[in-house]
Amino acid sequence: MRLKDYIKTVPNFPKDGVMFKDITPLIADGAALRYAVKQMSDYAEERDADIIVGPDARGFIFGTPVAVRLGVGFVPVRKPGKLPRPTYTESFELEYDETALSLHKDDIKTGQRVVIVDDLLATGGTIEATIKLIEKAGGNVVGIVFLIELAQLKGRHRFKGYPVYSLLTY
């Protein structure tokens, strides 16, 4: 299946000069979504994941079905103020903004093998912050998988030493 056929490029969104990769046609198609989730699940299974982590919000779209396929739990990494129990929080810069992410302190158990699942790798700030949160909680990041990687932004260089797999590269 050619997943790129289901990705639409939207010029100048959310600001001038950005070529936004719209995944909604892919997730709206059952066969394409199933295929993408299977590919991500196969990667997470090869990494022997104990738990899947997905960053807010589109990491939830792919991370949850990957966890279900593997029969493991899913842990959301959310924007500050969205999680009700004590959290770790990590600030970082995006391509065109600054933000932070939080993780419940007790959602990751010490030594758990964690695979991070997200829709898009751009500059890598979101995943770098997610890795820091997982490691603060005692988890061991054993893999990171993306639907799309924007290679020209060189985001994967921010987390050298971690296995990274992308289904599509632009």
N, C-alpha and C positions, 0 to 999 in steps of 0.2 A: 504494500500500500504506500502510495506517495503522500505522506503527511503534508508536505509543502503545498499541495494542491488545496489544502483546507485552511491555510494561513493567508490572511488578507493584509497587505501593507497599506497603511493609512498615512499619507504624507502630512507633515506639519501638525501632528497631534502627539502630546498635548500642547506643544509649542512649536514655533517655526524651526525648521531644520531637523526635527525628529521624524524618523520613518517608523511609526508605531506598527508592531506586529500584532494583529488582532487574531486571537485564538478562538473567538466565539464561533466561527463556522466549524472548527474542528470539534469543539465540545458539544455542538448542536447535532452532530452526526454520530449516531450510535456506533457504527462500525469503526469510524476513525478514532473516536474516544476509546473504545474497547482496545483497539490496536495500540494506541499510545500508552494506555495504562498497562497493558501486558508487557510492552517493552521496558517500561520503568520498573515493573514488578520483577521481571526476569533479572534486571541489574541488581535490585535490592536483595533478591534471593541469593544471587551469586556472592554478594557481600555479607551474607549470613546476618541480616539485620534482625535485631531484637525489637526495634521500635522505629517508626517513621516519624519524622518531624517535617512540618510544612509551614513556611512563613506566611503571614497575613498578606493578602487574602487569597491570591490565586494558587498558592502552594496547597491550600485546602482542597482545591478542585481535583488535583492529581494525587496528593498525598493520602487522602482518606481511602479512595478505592485501591491504592497500592497496598495499604495496611490491611484492608479487608481481604484482598487476594492472598496475602501472605499469612493471614491469621495472627497478626501482631497488632499492637496498639498504635494509635495516632496521637501525636502531641502537637497542638497549635502553638506557634510563636506569634504573638499578637502585638498590636500597638499598645503603648502604655495606657493604663486605666481600663482595659477591656477584660482583664483577668481578675477574679475576685479574691484569690488567696495571695500570700506573700510571693513576690517575684524577684527574679534577677532582671535588670534592664540594661540595655546596651544602646548607646547613641551612635549614629553613623550618618554619612552623607550619601545621598542618591545622585543620579545623573544631574538632576535639576532641583534638588531640595535637600533638606536635612530633617531627620526623623529619629525615632528610636523603636526598639522592639523589646518585648518582655516575654519571659517564660516562667511558669510556676516553678518554685524552687524544688518541689517534690515530684514533678512529673517524669523526670529522668532519674533512673536509679544508677548509682555508682557502678561503672564498668559496662553499662549497657552499650551494645553495638548499634549505633544510630546511622540511618541513611536519611539525608535531607532530600526532599522532593520539592521542586519548584517549577514554575512555567517558563521562566526566562532568566538567562544570565546576561547582564549588561556589564556594568562596571564592577560588580561583585560586592558592593557594600552591604546589601541585605544578607547575603550568605556569610560574609565575614562576621557580621554581628551575630548571626544565628549560630555559627560555630563557637564563638566566644561564650554565648549563653549556655550551649550544651556542655561545653567543657567546664564552666563554672559549676554546673549541676553534677559533674562527675561522669558525664557520658563520653563515649569514645566514637568520634565521627569516622565511620568506615567507608563512606561513599556519599557522593552528591550527584543527583541526576536532574537534568533539565529537559523540558520539551524543546526549547530553543536556546541557542547560544549566539550572541552577536559578537563574533570573533574579533572584529576590528576594534572593539572596546577593551579587549584584553583582560576581562574580568577574572578569568581563571587564575591569573598570575597572583591575585591577592590571597589565594589559598593553596599555594604550592605544598606538596606533600600529602594532599588529600586526593583520593581517586575521584575523577570527575568524568561523567558521561552525559553527552547531549544527543538527543534524537535528531535534531536539526541544527544546522549551522548556517548562518548568514554572514 
